[in-house]
Amino acid sequence: MKKIFMLLLLFLTMCLAGCAKGVITLDISRMGAADIDCKLVAVPILTKGLDSFRRDFTEDGYTVNTVNDGEMKSYLAHNH
């Protein structure tokens, strides 16, 4: 039973690999100011997850922009 579960889990992981990716960049200047950029790119199937990403970052004071990356939908959140 454990082998079947592990095989199913491995198959599911391989199918979902590449469906979403995220990059977080933190730039700190010598004066102590910080710029934070968070970019999340996902396939159109995961649109609901991207909408919650946008809502959460907007509530936290980030500026969120929509960026199209081919067929994939993405958001770029920026805060200074």
C-alpha positions, 0 to 999 in steps of 0.5 A: 500500500505504501509503495502505491501511495508513494508512486501516486505521489511521485506521479502527481509531483511530476505532473505539477512540476513547472506549473508555478514558479516564484522569485523574491528579490530584496535590494538594500541600499547603503542608506538602509532603504529596501526594495522588495519584488515578488513575482509569481508565474503560474499556468491559467489553471491556477488562477485562483491561487494567483488572485489570493496572492494579489489580494494578500499582497495588496492588503500588506501595502504592496503595489501589484501589477499583472504581467503576461508571460506567454500563456502563463499569468503572473503578478509582480508585487513591489514595495519600497 
